[in-house]
C-alpha cells in the first residue's frame, strides 16, 4: 500500500477539515481581496448557544420571581407542579409540530426496502424513553432536594462539575471517549464556574462555612446523585439518537411526555396540583403571566437544547449550560451593580478562554507529517527499497512515497509498515552492504564552524546566573501573591500553587541542562570548573553527578545499541511486565489517552527509578558481561555498572545527594514538610517530567533503528536520533536548545548550547537524508510513542519497535527472514 502525499489545505474522502474560517483571495479589477467565509457549523453552534443562554436567563428570572417573591403574602412553593407545567408546555409545542409533519421512513438494516417509522416514538422502545426521562427528572429533583441539606456554595461547586460526569457517561454508556482537548475544555469550564460561584457565595454567606456533619454529607450525596443522573440522561439520549435517529421534535416530545407522567404522579402524591391551581387563580394577572412566561421560555430553551443535543451531542449542551450560569451572574452584576471580586474576574477569564484552549489543543493534535530535509533514511538506509520510503514516528502507519521537500500525512496500515522493511532497492545493494553507506565523522566535524567549538566560561556562567534569577523571581512573585490572598480562597491558592510548580519546574530544568553541559565538558575548557559546577547543580536536583556522567557517556558511545546501550534501551517481548499488560488493557478501551496514568507516572518518576534500579538501562555492565543478581544502580559502585576506578566518584555523587536531602530536612524542620514539598519537591518532579519527555522523544521513535552488536557503529547510533522543532521559549531559551539540536549533540557533545543551533544548520547539508526532525506536537508524539513503541524482537541485526505481537526480525545478512 503506497499513499500519495496529501497537500496542506486538502483533505481526502471521508475526512473533515477542522478549519473554521478560511481566507480566499480573489482578484477584482486588478486588486486582490480576502473574502472570509464563516463556517456554517460554527454559526449554528453560536446561534443555539445564544438561544439557550437568553431563554434560560429569562426562565431563571421567572422561576426566581415565582418562588421567592410574595403574592398576597404567600410564595409559590409547589416544585413538582412547576415541573408539570413546563412539561405540558413542551409536550404541546413539540406535539403540534409532529402532528403536522409527514411520517418518516428509514431503511432497515436487514431489508433494502423502506418501512414506515412511528413519527411519535421513532420506533424507540418505551423503556428507553423512560430511562432518559427518569434521568432528567432525577437530576432536577435530587438537585432541589440537596439544597434542603447543604449550603449554597457546596451545591454550586458540585453542580458546576456537571460536564465531567456527562463526559464519563459518554465513555461508559455510548462507548465514545472524548478527545484530550474536550477533556481539558470540560475541566477548565467546570473549574472556572465553580471558582466564580463559590467566591460569590462565600462572600455573601455571612460566614456560614462547610461543616461536615451527617446532614451535610447526606445533602452532598443527593447532589452527587444529581450528577449521576446527568451522566445517564445525556449519553443515553445520544445512544438513542445514533441507533434510531429520531427528529428533534420527537426527542422533545417523548422526553417531556414521559417526564410528565412521572412528575404528575409525584405532584398528585404530594398533593400539589390543587393548591398550586388555587394560588394562580387568586392573582391570575401577576402569577399567571409569570407562569406563562416561565413555561414559554422553558419550551423555547428546550427547543434550542434538543437542536444542540441532536447536532453536537450531550457534552456540548453541558458545556453551554455551564457557561450560561456564569453569563447570568455577569448580567446581574451589570444590571444591579454587584461587586466583582478579583478572584471572580480570574474565573471569568478561565471560562471564556476555554473555547480557545480547546481550539488550540485541537490544532496541536492534528495529524501532522514528519518534515524531513530528505526522506527515505529510516527505511531504505537499512533495508533496500525501490524508492525513498519512510517509516513514520508511529509504528502502525502506511508506506508513503514522498520527495525531498514534500509534506505528507500518513495513514494507519500496520501491514504496509511490516512489508516496508523487506523491499529491494534499485541499486541492488544487500542490507549488509547498505549499512556501510553513510556520512563520515570527519566530514561532519569539518562542516561545523570553528567558532561553534569555542566554550566560553563567561557565557556559560551567564546562562546559569540567568536560570538562578528566574528561579528566584518565580519564588518571590509566588510568595508575594500567596501572602496577599486570604486563606479562605482555597481554590485560588491551589491554582496559584499549580502555576508556581509548573514554572519553577521549567526553570529547574534549565539548571539541570547546564549541569548536563558540565558533564560533557561543554561548559568551559576547564575540567575542574566543569565538574565543580556540574556537581553542585546536579546534586541540588538529586542527580548523582559523576555516576550519571559515566552512564551518560556510555549512552553516547553506544546509542541505540540493544545490549550495550544506556537509557531508553528497547525491551524484548518476554521482558514486558505486568504494568505493560495493565496499560494494554487501558488502551483496548481507549482510556489511556483520556487518563494517561502510566505515561504521567513515567514522566514524574521515570528518571529517579532509572537512577536507583536501572529501569530501561543497559543489559551489560562496564566489562560487557550481563549484570549479576545485584541490580545495578547509580548509587552502588559494586553493582557492575561502574569500573573499579569509579568507586570514589560514585560514593561522592551519592554524598552530594544526601547533603541536598539533609538541607531539605533542615528546612522542613523550620518551615514544615508541606512547604518543602510544595516549594521544592513538586517542581523537582516537574523537572523529572521534562527530562523524561525530552530523552524519550529523542530516541523512542517508530522509524529509529536499534542495532545488534555486529551492526552497530558510532555514527549509526549517533544518527539514531530525532530533533524536535522549536516550541516557544521552553526549548530554545529556558531549556537551552536541548530538544531541538539533539542530532548534533550526539555527533559532537562538546559544542555548547549557545552554538548548537548554528552548528546544526551547518551539518544538515552533509547529513542530507540522514537528518530527521519530527514536527508532531510533543505531547501527542510522547503518548503515541509510549503506546506503540513496545518492544523489539531480538538483540541481533537491525531492529525496529513493534506495537503488538512479534512478526519476525530482519538481520544484517537477511532480506526478510521471519516475515
Secondary structure, DSSP 8 states (H G I E B T S, - for coil): -EE----TT---TT-----SEEEEEEEETTEEEEEEEE-HHHHHHHHHHHHHHHHHHHHHHHHHHHHHS-BTTB----HHHHHHHHHHHHHHHHHHHHHTS---EEE-SS-SSEEE--TTTTT--HHHHHHHHHHHHHHHHHHHHHTTTS-HHHHHHHHTTHHHHHHHHHHHTS-----HHHHHHHHHHHHHHHHHHHHHHHHHSTT------HHHHHHHHHHHHHHHHHHHHHHHHHHHHHHH---HHHHHHHHHHHHHHHHHHHHHHTT-HHHHHHHHHHTIIIIIHHHHHHHHHHHHHHHHHHHHHHHH-HHHHHHHHHHHHHHHHHHHHHHHT----HHHHHHHHHHHTHHHHHHHHHHHTS------SS--HHHHTTS--SS-B---SSSS--EEB--SS--------HHHHHHGGG---TT---HHHHTT-S--HHHHHHHS-GGGG---HHHHHHHHHHHHHHHHHHHHHHHHHHHHS-TT-HHHHHHHHHHHHHHHHHHHHHHHHHHHHHHHT-S-S-HHHHHHHHHHHHHHTT--HHHHHHHHHHHHHTTTBTTT--SS---BGGG--HHHHHHHHHHHTTHHHHS-HHHHHHHHHHHHHHHHH-TT--SB-TTSSB--SS---TT-TTSSSS-GGGHHHHHHHHHHHHHHHHHHHHHHHHH-HHHHIIIIIHHHHHHHHHHHHHHHHHH--TT--EE-TTT--HHHHHTS--EE---HHIIIIITTTTTTSHHHHHH-TTS-HHHHHHHHHHHHHHHGGG--EE-S-HHHHHHHHHHH--BBS-SSSEE--BSSS----B-TT-SSTT-
